[in-house]
């Protein structure tokens, strides 16, 4: 999977309740670079660092103008990361609740200028959620699922969500 930034990936995935400890030094360095924080969140999400992606995107969300389409789109990404984290934790009901919430958010074109087609990504995520609902088990790594909604940012603004 192509990376969107040069920021280091965390040393380990943090899964709340598992005894793991988040690699905060890497996250602090990334959020100190607001120009790349959004794209770094995409890198984290694509590599299964869902808690970390949530944290980075939340920092970007806080900085977004209140009631803006950008803020709404970031909320969608944050809830997608949260849903995947719940699935990784084995909390299928929480995953399904959050996936339903993501489906009800209409993010519009809030991140088009950053190279992400939110409508395509949301649609990909909903297909993934529907497939997960039919399967048993949790989410270990995104690459283990052929229908995982990987985030691909296109610098020419012709963006899409790529399901590999």
C-alpha positions in Angstrom: 0.0 0.0 0.0 1.4 3.4 -1.0 2.2 5.8 1.8 1.0 9.4 1.7 3.6 10.8 4.1 7.1 10.2 5.3 6.2 10.2 9.0 7.3 7.1 10.9 4.6 4.5 11.7 4.1 3.7 15.3 6.1 0.9 16.8 3.0 -1.0 17.7 -0.8 -0.8 17.3 -2.7 0.3 20.4 -5.8 -1.7 21.2 -7.5 -0.3 24.3 -7.9 -3.0 27.0 -5.2 -5.2 25.6 -2.4 -3.9 27.7 -0.7 -2.2 24.7 0.6 1.3 25.1 0.3 3.9 22.3 3.4 5.2 20.7 2.7 8.8 21.5 6.0 10.3 20.4 5.3 9.4 16.8 1.8 10.8 17.0 2.9 14.0 18.6 5.5 14.6 15.8 2.8 14.0 13.1 0.2 16.3 14.7 2.9 19.0 15.0 2.9 19.0 11.2 -0.7 20.1 10.5 -0.1 20.2 6.7 0.5 16.4 6.7 -1.6 15.2 9.6 -4.7 14.4 7.5 -2.6 12.3 5.1 -0.8 10.7 8.0 -4.1 9.6 9.4 -4.8 7.9 6.1 -1.5 6.1 6.3 -2.3 4.9 9.8 -5.8 3.8 8.9 -4.6 1.9 5.8 -2.0 0.0 8.0 -4.4 -1.0 10.7 -3.5 1.7 13.3 -7.1 2.6 13.9 -6.7 4.1 17.4 -3.8 6.2 16.1 -5.7 7.3 13.0 -8.6 8.4 15.2 -6.2 10.5 17.4 -4.5 12.2 14.5 -7.7 12.9 12.6 -9.3 14.2 15.8 -6.6 16.8 16.1 -7.3 17.9 12.4 -11.1 17.9 13.2 -10.6 20.2 16.2 -8.7 22.7 14.0 -11.4 22.6 11.3 -14.0 25.4 11.2 -17.1 24.6 13.2 -20.1 23.3 11.2 -18.0 23.1 8.0 -18.2 20.3 5.4 -14.6 19.6 6.1 -15.3 19.0 9.8 -18.2 16.7 8.9 -16.0 14.7 6.5 -13.4 14.3 9.2 -16.0 13.1 11.6 -16.9 10.4 9.1 -13.2 9.3 8.9 -12.9 9.4 12.7 -16.0 7.2 13.1 -14.7 4.8 10.4 -11.5 4.4 12.3 -13.4 3.9 15.6 -15.6 1.3 13.9 -12.6 -0.6 12.7 -11.0 -0.3 16.1 -14.1 -1.8 17.7 -14.0 -4.7 15.2 -10.3 -5.3 16.0 -11.3 -5.4 19.7 -13.9 -8.1 18.9 -16.8 -5.7 19.6 -19.0 -6.5 16.6 -22.1 -4.8 18.0 -20.2 -1.6 18.5 -18.7 -1.9 15.0 -22.2 -2.3 13.5 -23.6 0.6 15.4 -20.7 2.9 14.3 -21.0 1.6 10.7 -24.7 2.6 10.7 -23.7 6.0 12.0 -21.1 6.4 9.2 -23.8 5.5 6.7 -26.1 8.3 8.1 -23.4 11.0 7.9 -23.4 12.9 4.6 -19.9 14.1 4.3 -20.3 15.8 0.9 -17.1 17.1 -0.8 -15.5 18.1 2.5 -12.1 16.6 1.6 -12.0 16.8 -2.2 -9.3 19.5 -2.1 -7.2 17.1 -0.1 -7.6 14.4 -2.7 -10.3 12.2 -1.2 -13.7 11.4 -2.6 -15.8 10.9 0.5 -18.8 9.6 -1.3 -16.7 6.8 -2.9 -15.0 6.0 0.4 -18.3 6.0 2.3 -19.8 3.6 -0.2 -16.7 1.3 0.0 -16.9 1.3 3.8 -20.6 0.4 3.7 -19.8 -2.6 1.4 -17.0 -3.6 3.8 -19.4 -3.3 6.8 -22.0 -5.4 5.0 -19.4 -8.1 4.3 -18.2 -8.1 7.9 -21.8 -8.5 9.1 -21.9 -11.8 7.2 -18.6 -13.1 8.5 -17.5 -14.2 11.9 -14.3 -13.0 13.7 -12.6 -9.7 14.0 -10.3 -7.5 12.1 -6.6 -8.3 12.5 -5.0 -6.4 9.6 -6.7 -4.5 6.8 -4.8 -6.3 4.1 -6.4 -9.6 5.3 -9.7 -8.4 3.9 -10.0 -8.1 0.1 -12.8 -5.5 0.5 -11.2 -3.2 3.1 -11.8 0.4 2.2 -8.2 1.6 1.8 -7.8 5.4 1.6 -6.0 6.6 -1.5 -5.4 10.3 -1.8 -4.9 11.7 -5.3 -2.9 14.9 -5.6 -4.7 15.9 -8.8 -8.0 16.0 -6.8 -9.4 13.1 -8.9 -9.8 11.1 -5.7 -11.2 7.7 -4.9 -11.4 5.1 -2.2 -9.6 2.0 -3.3 -10.9 -1.3 -2.2 -8.0 -3.9 -2.6 
